Amino acid sequence: MQALLLLLCVIPLVSADDKITEILLSRSDEFQSGPVDKVVLRSDGTAAYTGTANVEDLGRFKGTFEDEDFKKLANLLVEKKFFEMNSGYFTGKTDQPSRFTQVTRAGQHK
């Protein structure tokens, strides 16, 4: 019981107003030499993966996961102040692979 109380004190809980409903992660490479794919994780425990190029699994796939895992990831995004970060970070270099993270909270995307 003490461990549970300690855990609740350490992890900030997401309020109803801050409810994160979707997390999208994607990788792309302009010259198609690196992996090109994306995964969408939803708060209802569903996931969709699309492998486009240079990945082991090409095509579209659907699956499920524990909604508690989504809550942990959503809490981590809030804890690490994802919504306070800049909308993008650029190296100034061209011809580099891209990584994109989009989080949907209260109907808004960042």
N, CA, C and O atoms as a printed pandas DataFrame, in Angstrom:
     atom_number atom_name residue_name chain_id  residue_number  x_coord  y_coord  z_coord
0              1         N          MET        A               1    0.824   -1.193    0.000
1              2        CA          MET        A               1    0.000    0.000    0.000
2              3         C          MET        A               1    0.867    1.256    0.000
3              4         O          MET        A               1    0.566    2.217   -0.709
4              5         N          GLN        A               2    1.948    1.256    0.795
5              6        CA          GLN        A               2    2.824    2.419    0.835
6              7         C          GLN        A               2    3.455    2.657   -0.532
7              8         O          GLN        A               2    3.607    3.802   -0.958
8              9         N          ALA        A               3    3.825    1.568   -1.225
9             10        CA          ALA        A               3    4.421    1.704   -2.549
10            11         C          ALA        A               3    3.434    2.335   -3.525
11            12         O          ALA        A               3    3.822    3.154   -4.358
12            13         N          LEU        A               4    2.166    1.958   -3.428
13            14        CA          LEU        A               4    1.144    2.526   -4.299
14            15         C          LEU        A               4    0.977    4.013   -4.021
15            16         O          LEU        A               4    0.887    4.810   -4.955
16            17         N          LEU        A               5    0.934    4.390   -2.762
17            18        CA          LEU        A               5    0.800    5.807   -2.415
18            19         C          LEU        A               5    2.003    6.600   -2.885
19            20         O          LEU        A               5    1.860    7.726   -3.364
20            21         N          LEU        A               6    3.194    6.019   -2.752
21            22        CA          LEU        A               6    4.399    6.686   -3.224
22            23         C          LEU        A               6    4.351    6.861   -4.735
23            24         O          LEU        A               6    4.712    7.919   -5.252
24            25         N          LEU        A               7    3.914    5.847   -5.431
25            26        CA          LEU        A               7    3.811    5.912   -6.885
26            27         C          LEU        A               7    2.840    7.009   -7.305
27            28         O          LEU        A               7    3.122    7.755   -8.242
28            29         N          LEU        A               8    1.713    7.116   -6.633
29            30        CA          LEU        A               8    0.734    8.140   -6.971
30            31         C          LEU        A               8    1.268    9.541   -6.695
31            32         O          LEU        A               8    0.871   10.495   -7.363
32            33         N          CYS        A               9    2.150    9.673   -5.733
33            34        CA          CYS        A               9    2.745   10.975   -5.435
34            35         C          CYS        A               9    3.795   11.358   -6.465
35            36         O          CYS        A               9    3.998   12.543   -6.731
36            37         N          VAL        A              10    4.460   10.379   -7.043
37            38        CA          VAL        A              10    5.549   10.635   -7.973
38            39         C          VAL        A              10    5.045   10.914   -9.379
39            40         O          VAL        A              10    5.592   11.783  -10.058
40            41         N          ILE        A              11    4.023   10.208   -9.837
41            42        CA          ILE        A              11    3.529   10.345  -11.208
42            43         C          ILE        A              11    2.365   11.318  -11.225
43            44         O          ILE        A              11    1.335   11.063  -10.600
44            45         N          PRO        A              12    2.516   12.454  -11.948
45            46        CA          PRO        A              12    1.395   13.383  -12.038
46            47         C          PRO        A              12    0.275   12.766  -12.870
47            48         O          PRO        A              12    0.534   12.204  -13.935
48            49         N          LEU        A              13   -0.925   12.861  -12.411
49            50        CA          LEU        A              13   -2.058   12.305  -13.131
50            51         C          LEU        A              13   -2.584   13.323  -14.132
51            52         O          LEU        A              13   -2.559   14.526  -13.874
52            53         N          VAL        A              14   -3.057   12.843  -15.261
53            54        CA          VAL        A              14   -3.608   13.697  -16.293
54            55         C          VAL        A              14   -5.057   13.998  -15.934
55            56         O          VAL        A              14   -5.847   13.082  -15.705
56            57         N          SER        A              15   -5.403   15.273  -15.884
57            58        CA          SER        A              15   -6.782   15.642  -15.567
58            59         C          SER        A              15   -7.663   15.429  -16.785
59            60         O          SER        A              15   -7.168   15.206  -17.890
60            61         N          ALA        A              16   -8.967   15.497  -16.581
61            62        CA          ALA        A              16   -9.916   15.303  -17.682
62            63         C          ALA        A              16   -9.687   16.338  -18.780
63            64         O          ALA        A              16   -9.847   16.029  -19.961
64            65         N          ASP        A              17   -9.315   17.565  -18.405
65            66        CA          ASP        A              17   -9.079   18.622  -19.392
66            67         C          ASP        A              17   -7.829   18.346  -20.221
67            68         O          ASP        A              17   -7.725   18.794  -21.363
68            69         N          ASP        A              18   -6.886   17.614  -19.650
69            70        CA          ASP        A              18   -5.629   17.329  -20.325
70            71         C          ASP        A              18   -5.626   15.956  -20.981
71            72         O          ASP        A              18   -4.568   15.455  -21.363
72            73         N          LYS        A              19   -6.790   15.346  -21.116
73            74        CA          LYS        A              19   -6.846   13.965  -21.597
74            75         C          LYS        A              19   -6.212   13.825  -22.973
75            76         O          LYS        A              19   -6.646   14.434  -23.951
76            77         N          ILE        A              20   -5.193   13.017  -23.013
77            78        CA          ILE        A              20   -4.514   12.708  -24.267
78            79         C          ILE        A              20   -5.222   11.503  -24.869
79            80         O          ILE        A              20   -5.390   10.477  -24.210
80            81         N          THR        A              21   -5.634   11.635  -26.118
81            82        CA          THR        A              21   -6.396   10.572  -26.754
82            83         C          THR        A              21   -5.626    9.823  -27.839
83            84         O          THR        A              21   -6.012    8.721  -28.228
84            85         N          GLU        A              22   -4.527   10.425  -28.331
85            86        CA          GLU        A              22   -3.801    9.776  -29.426
86            87         C          GLU        A              22   -2.354   10.238  -29.439
87            88         O          GLU        A              22   -2.055   11.407  -29.195
88            89         N          ILE        A              23   -1.461    9.300  -29.727
89            90        CA          ILE        A              23   -0.040    9.595  -29.871
90            91         C          ILE        A              23    0.416    8.984  -31.195
91            92         O          ILE        A              23    0.245    7.788  -31.429
92            93         N          LEU        A              24    0.996    9.816  -32.051
93            94        CA          LEU        A              24    1.477    9.370  -33.355
94            95         C          LEU        A              24    2.984    9.560  -33.400
95            96         O          LEU        A              24    3.489   10.633  -33.070
96            97         N          LEU        A              25    3.697    8.530  -33.805
97            98        CA          LEU        A              25    5.142    8.584  -33.984
98            99         C          LEU        A              25    5.445    8.168  -35.408
99           100         O          LEU        A              25    4.943    7.148  -35.880
100          101         N          SER        A              26    6.267    8.953  -36.100
101          102        CA          SER        A              26    6.601    8.560  -37.466
102          103         C          SER        A              26    8.075    8.836  -37.760
103          104         O          SER        A              26    8.707    9.712  -37.169
104          105         N          ARG        A              27    8.583    8.051  -38.696
105          106        CA          ARG        A              27    9.954    8.212  -39.169
106          107         C          ARG        A              27    9.890    8.317  -40.685
107          108         O          ARG        A              27    9.122    7.611  -41.338
108          109         N          SER        A              28   10.704    9.206  -41.232
109          110        CA          SER        A              28   10.764    9.312  -42.687
110          111         C          SER        A              28   12.185    9.625  -43.113
111          112         O          SER        A              28   13.010   10.074  -42.317
112          113         N          ASP        A              29   12.447    9.383  -44.367
113          114        CA          ASP        A              29   13.771    9.611  -44.923
114          115         C          ASP        A              29   13.575   10.032  -46.375
115          116         O          ASP        A              29   13.082    9.266  -47.203
116          117         N          GLU        A              30   13.969   11.250  -46.658
117          118        CA          GLU        A              30   13.749   11.814  -47.994
118          119         C          GLU        A              30   14.320   10.946  -49.107
119          120         O          GLU        A              30   13.743   10.867  -50.192
120          121         N          PHE        A              31   15.442   10.300  -48.846
121          122        CA          PHE        A              31   16.085    9.499  -49.885
122          123         C          PHE        A              31   15.760    8.015  -49.768
123          124         O          PHE        A              31   16.340    7.197  -50.482
124          125         N          GLN        A              32   14.836    7.659  -48.871
125          126        CA          GLN        A              32   14.344    6.293  -48.723
126          127         C          GLN        A              32   15.431    5.279  -48.377
127          128         O          GLN        A              32   15.285    4.097  -48.687
128          129         N          SER        A              33   16.520    5.719  -47.740
129          130        CA          SER        A              33   17.541    4.760  -47.324
130          131         C          SER        A              33   17.333    4.316  -45.877
131          132         O          SER        A              33   17.868    3.289  -45.460
132          133         N          GLY        A              34   16.567    5.079  -45.119
133          134        CA          GLY        A              34   16.277    4.732  -43.729
134          135         C          GLY        A              34   14.839    4.275  -43.579
135          136         O          GLY        A              34   14.082    4.256  -44.549
136          137         N          PRO        A              35   14.460    3.905  -42.356
137          138        CA          PRO        A              35   13.095    3.414  -42.130
138          139         C          PRO        A              35   12.046    4.503  -42.335
139          140         O          PRO        A              35   12.238    5.660  -41.960
140          141         N          VAL        A              36   10.938    4.098  -42.940
141          142        CA          VAL        A              36    9.793    4.982  -43.139
142          143         C          VAL        A              36    8.574    4.232  -42.599
143          144         O          VAL        A              36    8.117    3.247  -43.180
144          145         N          ASP        A              37    8.067    4.725  -41.479
145          146        CA          ASP        A              37    6.919    4.073  -40.869
146          147         C          ASP        A              37    6.231    5.006  -39.884
147          148         O          ASP        A              37    6.731    6.087  -39.573
148          149         N          LYS        A              38    5.072    4.564  -39.399
149          150        CA          LYS        A              38    4.387    5.335  -38.366
150          151         C          LYS        A              38    3.529    4.397  -37.529
151          152         O          LYS        A              38    3.054    3.362  -37.997
152          153         N          VAL        A              39    3.351    4.794  -36.287
153          154        CA          VAL        A              39    2.484    4.060  -35.385
154          155         C          VAL        A              39    1.577    5.075  -34.698
155          156         O          VAL        A              39    2.014    6.152  -34.292
156          157         N          VAL        A              40    0.317    4.710  -34.580
157          158        CA          VAL        A              40   -0.663    5.543  -33.889
158          159         C          VAL        A              40   -1.177    4.737  -32.700
159          160         O          VAL        A              40   -1.698    3.633  -32.859
160          161         N          LEU        A              41   -1.021    5.305  -31.516
161          162        CA          LEU        A              41   -1.506    4.683  -30.284
162          163         C          LEU        A              41   -2.702    5.488  -29.790
163          164         O          LEU        A              41   -2.637    6.715  -29.723
164          165         N          ARG        A              42   -3.782    4.814  -29.446
165          166        CA          ARG        A              42   -4.986    5.513  -28.998
166          167         C          ARG        A              42   -5.318    5.134  -27.555
167          168         O          ARG        A              42   -4.993    4.043  -27.088
168          169         N          SER        A              43   -5.967    6.058  -26.871
169          170        CA          SER        A              43   -6.281    5.860  -25.458
170          171         C          SER        A              43   -7.242    4.700  -25.225
171          172         O          SER        A              43   -7.348    4.204  -24.103
172          173         N          ASP        A              44   -7.944    4.262  -26.269
173          174        CA          ASP        A              44   -8.859    3.126  -26.113
174          175         C          ASP        A              44   -8.133    1.773  -26.200
175          176         O          ASP        A              44   -8.764    0.717  -26.159
176          177         N          GLY        A              45   -6.791    1.825  -26.320
177          178        CA          GLY        A              45   -6.017    0.590  -26.351
178          179         C          GLY        A              45   -5.818    0.007  -27.734
179          180         O          GLY        A              45   -5.376   -1.134  -27.867
180          181         N          THR        A              46   -6.139    0.773  -28.770
181          182        CA          THR        A              46   -5.916    0.293  -30.137
182          183         C          THR        A              46   -4.671    0.953  -30.716
183          184         O          THR        A              46   -4.294    2.060  -30.331
184          185         N          ALA        A              47   -4.054    0.256  -31.636
185          186        CA          ALA        A              47   -2.852    0.758  -32.292
186          187         C          ALA        A              47   -2.914    0.431  -33.771
187          188         O          ALA        A              47   -3.482   -0.582  -34.176
188          189         N          ALA        A              48   -2.320    1.304  -34.569
189          190        CA          ALA        A              48   -2.218    1.075  -36.009
190          191         C          ALA        A              48   -0.777    1.356  -36.427
191          192         O          ALA        A              48   -0.203    2.381  -36.060
192          193         N          TYR        A              49   -0.209    0.450  -37.187
193          194        CA          TYR        A              49    1.168    0.594  -37.672
194          195         C          TYR        A              49    1.160    0.531  -39.187
195          196         O          TYR        A              49    0.485   -0.310  -39.780
196          197         N          THR        A              50    1.915    1.428  -39.810
197          198        CA          THR        A              50    2.096    1.404  -41.255
198          199         C          THR        A              50    3.588    1.406  -41.539
199          200         O          THR        A              50    4.285    2.366  -41.211
200          201         N          GLY        A              51    4.072    0.346  -42.140
201          202        CA          GLY        A              51    5.461    0.262  -42.565
202          203         C          GLY        A              51    5.532    0.518  -44.057
203          204         O          GLY        A              51    4.943   -0.219  -44.849
204          205         N          THR        A              52    6.249    1.556  -44.440
205          206        CA          THR        A              52    6.272    1.974  -45.843
206          207         C          THR        A              52    7.540    1.557  -46.579
207          208         O          THR        A              52    7.474    1.105  -47.722
208          209         N          ALA        A              53    8.700    1.706  -45.926
209          210        CA          ALA        A              53    9.961    1.366  -46.600
210          211         C          ALA        A              53   11.048    1.065  -45.580
211          212         O          ALA        A              53   11.086    1.653  -44.499
212          213         N          ASN        A              54   11.925    0.147  -45.939
213          214        CA          ASN        A              54   13.111   -0.164  -45.146
214          215         C          ASN        A              54   12.806   -0.550  -43.702
215          216         O          ASN        A              54   13.545   -0.197  -42.783
216          217         N          VAL        A              55   11.722   -1.269  -43.518
217          218        CA          VAL        A              55   11.358   -1.803  -42.203
218          219         C          VAL        A              55   11.054   -3.289  -42.373
219          220         O          VAL        A              55   10.783   -3.755  -43.479
220          221         N          GLU        A              56   11.102   -4.013  -41.282
221          222        CA          GLU        A              56   10.872   -5.458  -41.344
222          223         C          GLU        A              56    9.450   -5.800  -41.781
223          224         O          GLU        A              56    9.240   -6.734  -42.555
224          225         N          ASP        A              57    8.471   -5.037  -41.280
225          226        CA          ASP        A              57    7.067   -5.331  -41.583
226          227         C          ASP        A              57    6.479   -4.237  -42.467
227          228         O          ASP        A              57    6.172   -3.142  -41.995
228          229         N          LEU        A              58    6.328   -4.539  -43.743
229          230        CA          LEU        A              58    5.722   -3.591  -44.680
230          231         C          LEU        A              58    4.213   -3.793  -44.697
231          232         O          LEU        A              58    3.730   -4.921  -44.595
232          233         N          GLY        A              59    3.477   -2.709  -44.826
233          234        CA          GLY        A              59    2.031   -2.800  -44.888
234          235         C          GLY        A              59    1.376   -2.158  -43.679
235          236         O          GLY        A              59    2.013   -1.450  -42.899
236          237         N          ARG        A              60    0.084   -2.426  -43.549
237          238        CA          ARG        A              60   -0.707   -1.861  -42.460
238          239         C          ARG        A              60   -1.100   -2.966  -41.488
239          240         O          ARG        A              60   -1.500   -4.061  -41.884
240          241         N          PHE        A              61   -0.974   -2.646  -40.210
241          242        CA          PHE        A              61   -1.282   -3.616  -39.169
242          243         C          PHE        A              61   -2.067   -2.931  -38.058
243          244         O          PHE        A              61   -1.890   -1.742  -37.796
244          245         N          LYS        A              62   -2.928   -3.694  -37.416
245          246        CA          LYS        A              62   -3.692   -3.183  -36.277
246          247         C          LYS        A              62   -3.454   -4.100  -35.094
247          248         O          LYS        A              62   -3.180   -5.289  -35.257
248          249         N          GLY        A              63   -3.561   -3.536  -33.902
249          250        CA          GLY        A              63   -3.382   -4.342  -32.711
250          251         C          GLY        A              63   -3.962   -3.643  -31.499
251          252         O          GLY        A              63   -4.550   -2.567  -31.603
252          253         N          THR        A              64   -3.788   -4.266  -30.361
253          254        CA          THR        A              64   -4.266   -3.694  -29.112
254          255         C          THR        A              64   -3.163   -3.781  -28.069
255          256         O          THR        A              64   -2.205   -4.540  -28.217
256          257         N          PHE        A              65   -3.312   -2.997  -27.020
257          258        CA          PHE        A              65   -2.376   -3.001  -25.908
258          259         C          PHE        A              65   -3.144   -2.590  -24.660
259          260         O          PHE        A              65   -4.289   -2.147  -24.747
260          261         N          GLU        A              66   -2.521   -2.736  -23.515
261          262        CA          GLU        A              66   -3.170   -2.392  -22.254
262          263         C          GLU        A              66   -3.358   -0.875  -22.156
263          264         O          GLU        A              66   -2.406   -0.120  -22.353
264          265         N          ASP        A              67   -4.574   -0.430  -21.854
265          266        CA          ASP        A              67   -4.810    1.009  -21.759
266          267         C          ASP        A              67   -3.990    1.638  -20.634
267          268         O          ASP        A              67   -3.730    2.841  -20.662
268          269         N          GLU        A              68   -3.583    0.853  -19.659
269          270        CA          GLU        A              68   -2.726    1.359  -18.578
270          271         C          GLU        A              68   -1.368    1.800  -19.131
271          272         O          GLU        A              68   -0.769    2.754  -18.636
272          273         N          ASP        A              69   -0.893    1.100  -20.155
273          274        CA          ASP        A              69    0.368    1.488  -20.792
274          275         C          ASP        A              69    0.228    2.846  -21.477
275          276         O          ASP        A              69    1.151    3.660  -21.445
276          277         N          PHE        A              70   -0.915    3.088  -22.090
277          278        CA          PHE        A              70   -1.147    4.388  -22.720
278          279         C          PHE        A              70   -1.162    5.482  -21.658
279          280         O          PHE        A              70   -0.593    6.555  -21.859
280          281         N          LYS        A              71   -1.804    5.216  -20.544
281          282        CA          LYS        A              71   -1.860    6.208  -19.462
282          283         C          LYS        A              71   -0.465    6.548  -18.960
283          284         O          LYS        A              71   -0.176    7.711  -18.677
284          285         N          LYS        A              72    0.395    5.556  -18.848
285          286        CA          LYS        A              72    1.769    5.796  -18.408
286          287         C          LYS        A              72    2.501    6.689  -19.402
287          288         O          LYS        A              72    3.200    7.623  -19.007
288          289         N          LEU        A              73    2.340    6.403  -20.686
289          290        CA          LEU        A              73    2.993    7.207  -21.714
290          291         C          LEU        A              73    2.434    8.631  -21.727
291          292         O          LEU        A              73    3.193    9.592  -21.850
292          293         N          ALA        A              74    1.124    8.768  -21.603
293          294        CA          ALA        A              74    0.497   10.095  -21.571
294          295         C          ALA        A              74    0.990   10.885  -20.365
295          296         O          ALA        A              74    1.291   12.073  -20.484
296          297         N          ASN        A              75    1.074   10.242  -19.216
297          298        CA          ASN        A              75    1.576   10.921  -18.018
298          299         C          ASN        A              75    3.028   11.349  -18.193
299          300         O          ASN        A              75    3.419   12.420  -17.730
300          301         N          LEU        A              76    3.826   10.524  -18.855
301          302        CA          LEU        A              76    5.218   10.877  -19.108
302          303         C          LEU        A              76    5.316   12.111  -20.001
303          304         O          LEU        A              76    6.152   12.983  -19.764
304          305         N          LEU        A              77    4.471   12.188  -21.023
305          306        CA          LEU        A              77    4.467   13.356  -21.902
306          307         C          LEU        A              77    4.134   14.630  -21.128
307          308         O          LEU        A              77    4.743   15.675  -21.357
308          309         N          VAL        A              78    3.182   14.544  -20.225
309          310        CA          VAL        A              78    2.819   15.700  -19.403
310          311         C          VAL        A              78    3.959   16.039  -18.449
311          312         O          VAL        A              78    4.328   17.204  -18.299
312          313         N          GLU        A              79    4.514   15.015  -17.806
313          314        CA          GLU        A              79    5.608   15.212  -16.848
314          315         C          GLU        A              79    6.816   15.864  -17.504
315          316         O          GLU        A              79    7.457   16.727  -16.904
316          317         N          LYS        A              80    7.130   15.462  -18.722
317          318        CA          LYS        A              80    8.289   15.997  -19.445
318          319         C          LYS        A              80    7.956   17.287  -20.198
319          320         O          LYS        A              80    8.770   17.795  -20.970
320          321         N          LYS        A              81    6.752   17.808  -19.963
321          322        CA          LYS        A              81    6.319   19.098  -20.514
322          323         C          LYS        A              81    6.325   19.123  -22.049
323          324         O          LYS        A              81    6.762   20.095  -22.664
324          325         N          PHE        A              82    5.836   18.047  -22.648
325          326        CA          PHE        A              82    5.765   17.961  -24.100
326          327         C          PHE        A              82    5.006   19.141  -24.693
327          328         O          PHE        A              82    5.409   19.683  -25.722
328          329         N          PHE        A              83    3.920   19.541  -24.056
329          330        CA          PHE        A              83    3.079   20.601  -24.616
330          331         C          PHE        A              83    3.693   21.990  -24.458
331          332         O          PHE        A              83    3.173   22.960  -25.010
332          333         N          GLU        A              84    4.774   22.096  -23.724
333          334        CA          GLU        A              84    5.491   23.361  -23.596
334          335         C          GLU        A              84    6.682   23.440  -24.549
335          336         O          GLU        A              84    7.328   24.483  -24.651
336          337         N          MET        A              85    6.969   22.356  -25.236
337          338        CA          MET        A              85    8.087   22.330  -26.178
338          339         C          MET        A              85    7.736   23.105  -27.444
339          340         O          MET        A              85    6.568   23.363  -27.736
340          341         N          ASN        A              86    8.776   23.467  -28.183
341          342        CA          ASN        A              86    8.564   24.098  -29.482
342          343         C          ASN        A              86    7.840   23.126  -30.410
343          344         O          ASN        A              86    7.850   21.914  -30.191
344          345         N          SER        A              87    7.217   23.671  -31.438
345          346        CA          SER        A              87    6.515   22.827  -32.400
346          347         C          SER        A              87    7.464   22.027  -33.280
347          348         O          SER        A              87    7.071   21.016  -33.861
348          349         N          GLY        A              88    8.702   22.471  -33.377
349          350        CA          GLY        A              88    9.667   21.745  -34.187
350          351         C          GLY        A              88   11.087   22.136  -33.817
351          352         O          GLY        A              88   11.337   23.226  -33.302
352          353         N          TYR        A              89   12.001   21.235  -34.087
353          354        CA          TYR        A              89   13.421   21.471  -33.852
354          355         C          TYR        A              89   14.147   21.087  -35.135
355          356         O          TYR        A              89   13.975   19.985  -35.656
356          357         N          PHE        A              90   14.961   22.013  -35.637
357          358        CA          PHE        A              90   15.618   21.792  -36.909
358          359         C          PHE        A              90   17.127   21.905  -36.734
359          360         O          PHE        A              90   17.612   22.759  -35.992
360          361         N          THR        A              91   17.859   21.044  -37.419
361          362        CA          THR        A              91   19.320   21.038  -37.309
362          363         C          THR        A              91   19.970   22.012  -38.268
363          364         O          THR        A              91   21.144   22.347  -38.107
364          365         N          GLY        A              92   19.229   22.472  -39.264
365          366        CA          GLY        A              92   19.823   23.325  -40.277
366          367         C          GLY        A              92   20.481   22.521  -41.383
367          368         O          GLY        A              92   20.949   23.089  -42.370
368          369         N          LYS        A              93   20.522   21.222  -41.231
369          370        CA          LYS        A              93   21.101   20.350  -42.244
370          371         C          LYS        A              93   19.989   19.828  -43.142
371          372         O          LYS        A              93   18.854   19.645  -42.703
372          373         N          THR        A              94   20.321   19.596  -44.378
373          374        CA          THR        A              94   19.347   19.015  -45.303
374          375         C          THR        A              94   19.644   17.537  -45.486
375          376         O          THR        A              94   20.683   17.044  -45.047
376          377         N          ASP        A              95   18.752   16.855  -46.116
377          378        CA          ASP        A              95   18.936   15.446  -46.455
378          379         C          ASP        A              95   19.093   14.556  -45.220
379          380         O          ASP        A              95   19.813   13.559  -45.256
380          381         N          GLN        A              96   18.421   14.917  -44.138
381          382        CA          GLN        A              96   18.495   14.133  -42.914
382          383         C          GLN        A              96   17.161   13.424  -42.679
383          384         O          GLN        A              96   16.111   13.938  -43.064
384          385         N          PRO        A              97   17.197   12.268  -42.058
385          386        CA          PRO        A              97   15.938   11.592  -41.700
386          387         C          PRO        A              97   15.129   12.465  -40.749
387          388         O          PRO        A              97   15.684   13.282  -40.014
388          389         N          SER        A              98   13.829   12.287  -40.771
389          390        CA          SER        A              98   12.939   13.064  -39.908
390          391         C          SER        A              98   12.258   12.150  -38.901
391          392         O          SER        A              98   11.983   10.982  -39.176
392          393         N          ARG        A              99   11.997   12.705  -37.742
393          394        CA          ARG        A              99   11.211   12.037  -36.706
394          395         C          ARG        A              99   10.103   12.996  -36.318
395          396         O          ARG        A              99   10.347   14.188  -36.130
396          397         N          PHE        A             100    8.902   12.491  -36.197
397          398        CA          PHE        A             100    7.739   13.345  -35.943
398          399         C          PHE        A             100    6.919   12.725  -34.828
399          400         O          PHE        A             100    6.614   11.532  -34.853
400          401         N          THR        A             101    6.568   13.537  -33.860
401          402        CA          THR        A             101    5.694   13.110  -32.774
402          403         C          THR        A             101    4.504   14.046  -32.738
403          404         O          THR        A             101    4.668   15.265  -32.687
404          405         N          GLN        A             102    3.316   13.487  -32.765
405          406        CA          GLN        A             102    2.094   14.296  -32.662
406          407         C          GLN        A             102    1.228   13.720  -31.552
407          408         O          GLN        A             102    0.973   12.516  -31.505
408          409         N          VAL        A             103    0.786   14.585  -30.670
409          410        CA          VAL        A             103   -0.055   14.168  -29.561
410          411         C          VAL        A             103   -1.368   14.936  -29.636
411          412         O          VAL        A             103   -1.371   16.153  -29.823
412          413         N          THR        A             104   -2.475   14.229  -29.490
413          414        CA          THR        A             104   -3.783   14.854  -29.505
414          415         C          THR        A             104   -4.305   14.925  -28.066
415          416         O          THR        A             104   -4.423   13.917  -27.368
416          417         N          ARG        A             105   -4.607   16.152  -27.659
417          418        CA          ARG        A             105   -5.130   16.395  -26.316
418          419         C          ARG        A             105   -6.298   17.367  -26.434
419          420         O          ARG        A             105   -6.167   18.432  -27.038
420          421         N          ALA        A             106   -7.421   17.006  -25.866
421          422        CA          ALA        A             106   -8.613   17.848  -25.904
422          423         C          ALA        A             106   -8.927   18.303  -27.327
423          424         O          ALA        A             106   -9.314   19.451  -27.546
424          425         N          GLY        A             107   -8.762   17.401  -28.291
425          426        CA          GLY        A             107   -9.075   17.701  -29.685
426          427         C          GLY        A             107   -8.045   18.537  -30.412
427          428         O          GLY        A             107   -8.215   18.817  -31.599
428          429         N          GLN        A             108   -6.973   18.947  -29.734
429          430        CA          GLN        A             108   -5.922   19.753  -30.348
430          431         C          GLN        A             108   -4.674   18.899  -30.594
431          432         O          GLN        A             108   -4.327   18.043  -29.780
432          433         N          HIS        A             109   -4.006   19.144  -31.727
433          434        CA          HIS        A             109   -2.789   18.402  -32.081
434          435         C          HIS        A             109   -1.551   19.247  -31.818
435          436         O          HIS        A             109   -1.541   20.450  -32.077
436          437         N          LYS        A             110   -0.526   18.617  -31.311
437          438        CA          LYS        A             110    0.783   19.262  -31.212
438          439         C          LYS        A             110    1.816   18.227  -31.610
439          440         O          LYS        A             110    3.012   18.517  -31.612
